[in-house]
Amino acid sequence: MDKARSRETGGSGLGLYIAKSIIKLHKGEIKIKSKEKEGTEVELILSASLEF
């Protein structure tokens, strides 16, 4: 675990908010599963077809 990126040392969770915002803009989903002392699993789901 990278202790430099924990809330105890001043992390704000801003990176997750930014990622969620980008995924939402692209009509995708972000799913997070976390288990204490085991880790966190992040799933990013993006649409295969983008309209321009």
ZATOR-418147 format. One record per atom (N, C-alpha, C): residue number from 0; atom name; x, y, z. Coordinates in pm, 1 decimal. Example, Ala and Ser with C-alpha at 12.3 -4.5 7.8 and 13.67 -1.06 7.14 Angstrom:
2
@n = 0	atom = N	u = 1319.0	v = -569.0	w = 780.0
@n = 0	atom = CA	u = 1230.0	v = -450.0	w = 780.0
@n = 0	atom = C	u = 1320.0	v = -330.0	w = 780.0
@n = 1	atom = N	u = 1285.0	v = -225.0	w = 708.0
@n = 1	atom = CA	u = 1367.0	v = -106.0	w = 714.0
@n = 1	atom = C	u = 1290.0	v = 3.0	w = 787.0
// end
This chain:
52
@n = 0	atom = N	u = 84.4	v = -119.3	w = 0.0
@n = 0	atom = CA	u = 0.0	v = 0.0	w = 0.0
@n = 0	atom = C	u = 88.1	v = 124.6	w = 0.0
@n = 1	atom = N	u = 55.7	v = 220.0	w = -83.0
@n = 1	atom = CA	u = 130.5	v = 345.0	w = -91.5
@n = 1	atom = C	u = 77.8	v = 440.2	w = 14.0
@n = 2	atom = N	u = 148.4	v = 451.4	w = 125.6
@n = 2	atom = CA	u = 102.0	v = 534.9	w = 236.4
@n = 2	atom = C	u = 101.6	v = 683.7	w = 202.0
@n = 3	atom = N	u = 173.0	v = 722.4	w = 97.6
@n = 3	atom = CA	u = 175.0	v = 862.6	w = 55.8
@n = 3	atom = C	u = 40.7	v = 905.2	w = -2.2
@n = 4	atom = N	u = -46.4	v = 809.2	w = -32.2
@n = 4	atom = CA	u = -174.3	v = 840.7	w = -94.6
@n = 4	atom = C	u = -293.1	v = 812.6	w = -4.3
@n = 5	atom = N	u = -272.9	v = 812.9	w = 124.2
@n = 5	atom = CA	u = -382.9	v = 784.1	w = 216.1
@n = 5	atom = C	u = -443.7	v = 912.0	w = 272.1
@n = 6	atom = N	u = -565.3	v = 902.8	w = 320.7
@n = 6	atom = CA	u = -630.2	v = 1018.8	w = 382.0
@n = 6	atom = C	u = -557.7	v = 1063.2	w = 508.3
@n = 7	atom = N	u = -493.4	v = 967.9	w = 577.5
@n = 7	atom = CA	u = -421.5	v = 1002.3	w = 699.5
@n = 7	atom = C	u = -308.5	v = 1101.2	w = 673.7
@n = 8	atom = N	u = -254.7	v = 1099.9	w = 551.6
@n = 8	atom = CA	u = -145.4	v = 1191.2	w = 518.5
@n = 8	atom = C	u = -193.1	v = 1309.7	w = 435.4
@n = 9	atom = N	u = -323.4	v = 1332.1	w = 431.5
@n = 9	atom = CA	u = -374.7	v = 1450.7	w = 365.6
@n = 9	atom = C	u = -440.6	v = 1430.1	w = 231.2
@n = 10	atom = N	u = -463.0	v = 1304.8	w = 189.5
@n = 10	atom = CA	u = -532.2	v = 1280.4	w = 62.7
@n = 10	atom = C	u = -675.2	v = 1332.1	w = 69.2
@n = 11	atom = N	u = -727.4	v = 1378.5	w = -45.3
@n = 11	atom = CA	u = -861.0	v = 1438.2	w = -45.2
@n = 11	atom = C	u = -964.5	v = 1355.0	w = -120.1
@n = 12	atom = N	u = -921.6	v = 1251.4	w = -193.6
@n = 12	atom = CA	u = -1015.3	v = 1173.6	w = -274.1
@n = 12	atom = C	u = -1052.4	v = 1243.8	w = -403.3
@n = 13	atom = N	u = -983.1	v = 1350.3	w = -436.8
@n = 13	atom = CA	u = -1014.5	v = 1429.0	w = -556.0
@n = 13	atom = C	u = -992.9	v = 1349.3	w = -684.7
@n = 14	atom = N	u = -893.7	v = 1262.7	w = -687.6
@n = 14	atom = CA	u = -866.2	v = 1182.2	w = -806.8
@n = 14	atom = C	u = -984.1	v = 1094.3	w = -844.4
@n = 15	atom = N	u = -1047.2	v = 1032.6	w = -745.5
@n = 15	atom = CA	u = -1163.4	v = 948.3	w = -772.0
@n = 15	atom = C	u = -1279.2	v = 1031.8	w = -825.3
@n = 16	atom = N	u = -1299.5	v = 1150.3	w = -772.3
@n = 16	atom = CA	u = -1405.3	v = 1238.9	w = -820.2
@n = 16	atom = C	u = -1381.8	v = 1276.6	w = -966.6
@n = 17	atom = N	u = -1257.1	v = 1307.2	w = -1000.5
@n = 17	atom = CA	u = -1224.3	v = 1344.7	w = -1138.2
@n = 17	atom = C	u = -1248.0	v = 1225.8	w = -1231.4
@n = 18	atom = N	u = -1202.2	v = 1106.8	w = -1192.0
@n = 18	atom = CA	u = -1223.2	v = 986.8	w = -1273.5
@n = 18	atom = C	u = -1371.5	v = 960.6	w = -1293.5
@n = 19	atom = N	u = -1449.4	v = 971.9	w = -1186.9
@n = 19	atom = CA	u = -1593.9	v = 948.8	w = -1195.6
@n = 19	atom = C	u = -1658.9	v = 1048.9	w = -1291.3
@n = 20	atom = N	u = -1617.3	v = 1173.6	w = -1285.9
@n = 20	atom = CA	u = -1673.4	v = 1277.0	w = -1373.0
@n = 20	atom = C	u = -1643.3	v = 1247.8	w = -1519.8
@n = 21	atom = N	u = -1520.8	v = 1205.3	w = -1549.5
@n = 21	atom = CA	u = -1483.3	v = 1173.9	w = -1687.3
@n = 21	atom = C	u = -1561.8	v = 1054.1	w = -1738.9
@n = 22	atom = N	u = -1572.3	v = 950.7	w = -1657.5
@n = 22	atom = CA	u = -1647.2	v = 830.9	w = -1696.9
@n = 22	atom = C	u = -1793.5	v = 866.8	w = -1722.9
@n = 23	atom = N	u = -1851.0	v = 948.5	w = -1637.1
@n = 23	atom = CA	u = -1991.8	v = 988.9	w = -1652.2
@n = 23	atom = C	u = -2012.5	v = 1068.4	w = -1781.8
@n = 24	atom = N	u = -1919.6	v = 1157.5	w = -1814.7
@n = 24	atom = CA	u = -1928.7	v = 1235.8	w = -1938.4
@n = 24	atom = C	u = -1929.1	v = 1146.5	w = -2062.5
@n = 25	atom = N	u = -1865.3	v = 1032.0	w = -2051.9
@n = 25	atom = CA	u = -1858.3	v = 938.0	w = -2163.9
@n = 25	atom = C	u = -1963.7	v = 828.5	w = -2153.3
@n = 26	atom = N	u = -2066.1	v = 855.1	w = -2072.0
@n = 26	atom = CA	u = -2178.8	v = 763.6	w = -2052.9
@n = 26	atom = C	u = -2133.3	v = 624.7	w = -2008.1
@n = 27	atom = N	u = -2036.2	v = 623.8	w = -1918.6
@n = 27	atom = CA	u = -1984.4	v = 498.4	w = -1865.7
@n = 27	atom = C	u = -2021.0	v = 481.9	w = -1718.8
@n = 28	atom = N	u = -1960.6	v = 383.6	w = -1658.0
@n = 28	atom = CA	u = -1985.4	v = 354.7	w = -1516.9
@n = 28	atom = C	u = -1852.6	v = 332.2	w = -1446.9
@n = 29	atom = N	u = -1850.1	v = 359.3	w = -1319.5
@n = 29	atom = CA	u = -1736.0	v = 325.8	w = -1236.2
@n = 29	atom = C	u = -1791.3	v = 250.3	w = -1115.7
@n = 30	atom = N	u = -1733.9	v = 132.8	w = -1089.6
@n = 30	atom = CA	u = -1777.8	v = 51.0	w = -977.7
@n = 30	atom = C	u = -1657.8	v = 26.3	w = -886.7
@n = 31	atom = N	u = -1678.9	v = 36.0	w = -757.6
@n = 31	atom = CA	u = -1570.9	v = 18.1	w = -661.9
@n = 31	atom = C	u = -1613.3	v = -81.9	w = -555.8
@n = 32	atom = N	u = -1527.5	v = -180.8	w = -534.0
@n = 32	atom = CA	u = -1548.6	v = -278.8	w = -427.8
@n = 32	atom = C	u = -1426.3	v = -272.7	w = -338.0
@n = 33	atom = N	u = -1448.5	v = -257.3	w = -208.6
@n = 33	atom = CA	u = -1337.0	v = -245.8	w = -116.7
@n = 33	atom = C	u = -1358.2	v = -335.3	w = 3.3
@n = 34	atom = N	u = -1251.8	v = -405.4	w = 42.7
@n = 34	atom = CA	u = -1255.7	v = -489.4	w = 161.5
@n = 34	atom = C	u = -1137.8	v = -450.2	w = 249.4
@n = 35	atom = N	u = -1166.5	v = -420.4	w = 373.0
@n = 35	atom = CA	u = -1062.8	v = -379.5	w = 466.5
@n = 35	atom = C	u = -953.8	v = -486.3	w = 475.7
@n = 36	atom = N	u = -831.6	v = -442.1	w = 470.4
@n = 36	atom = CA	u = -711.0	v = -525.4	w = 478.4
@n = 36	atom = C	u = -693.5	v = -619.3	w = 359.4
@n = 37	atom = N	u = -778.4	v = -608.4	w = 256.8
@n = 37	atom = CA	u = -764.5	v = -691.1	w = 137.0
@n = 37	atom = C	u = -736.2	v = -605.8	w = 13.9
@n = 38	atom = N	u = -790.7	v = -486.1	w = 9.6
@n = 38	atom = CA	u = -766.8	v = -398.5	w = -104.1
@n = 38	atom = C	u = -894.3	v = -347.7	w = -167.5
@n = 39	atom = N	u = -877.8	v = -274.8	w = -275.9
@n = 39	atom = CA	u = -989.0	v = -212.6	w = -346.4
@n = 39	atom = C	u = -983.9	v = -251.6	w = -493.4
@n = 40	atom = N	u = -1099.6	v = -285.0	w = -548.1
@n = 40	atom = CA	u = -1112.6	v = -319.9	w = -689.6
@n = 40	atom = C	u = -1194.0	v = -210.8	w = -757.4
@n = 41	atom = N	u = -1139.0	v = -155.3	w = -865.1
@n = 41	atom = CA	u = -1207.1	v = -49.2	w = -939.5
@n = 41	atom = C	u = -1236.1	v = -100.7	w = -1079.4
@n = 42	atom = N	u = -1362.4	v = -90.3	w = -1122.0
@n = 42	atom = CA	u = -1403.3	v = -134.0	w = -1254.8
@n = 42	atom = C	u = -1454.9	v = -12.9	w = -1332.1
@n = 43	atom = N	u = -1394.2	v = 12.6	w = -1448.5
@n = 43	atom = CA	u = -1435.8	v = 123.0	w = -1535.2
@n = 43	atom = C	u = -1504.9	v = 62.0	w = -1657.0
@n = 44	atom = N	u = -1626.0	v = 107.0	w = -1686.2
@n = 44	atom = CA	u = -1702.5	v = 55.1	w = -1798.0
@n = 44	atom = C	u = -1730.1	v = 169.3	w = -1894.6
@n = 45	atom = N	u = -1680.4	v = 154.0	w = -2017.3
@n = 45	atom = CA	u = -1698.8	v = 256.8	w = -2119.3
@n = 45	atom = C	u = -1778.5	v = 201.3	w = -2236.4
@n = 46	atom = N	u = -1851.6	v = 288.3	w = -2302.1
@n = 46	atom = CA	u = -1928.7	v = 249.6	w = -2419.9
@n = 46	atom = C	u = -1833.3	v = 220.6	w = -2535.4
@n = 47	atom = N	u = -1862.9	v = 116.8	w = -2610.8
@n = 47	atom = CA	u = -1779.4	v = 82.0	w = -2725.6
@n = 47	atom = C	u = -1802.6	v = 176.2	w = -2843.4
@n = 48	atom = N	u = -1919.1	v = 237.9	w = -2849.8
@n = 48	atom = CA	u = -1947.9	v = 328.9	w = -2961.5
@n = 48	atom = C	u = -1968.9	v = 470.4	w = -2908.4
@n = 49	atom = N	u = -1888.3	v = 560.4	w = -2957.7
@n = 49	atom = CA	u = -1900.2	v = 700.8	w = -2919.6
@n = 49	atom = C	u = -1955.5	v = 779.7	w = -3037.1
@n = 50	atom = N	u = -2047.9	v = 868.9	w = -3010.1
@n = 50	atom = CA	u = -2104.8	v = 952.4	w = -3115.2
@n = 50	atom = C	u = -2032.6	v = 1085.9	w = -3116.6
@n = 51	atom = N	u = -1994.0	v = 1130.4	w = -3236.0
@n = 51	atom = CA	u = -1925.0	v = 1259.4	w = -3249.3
@n = 51	atom = C	u = -2012.5	v = 1356.8	w = -3321.6
// end
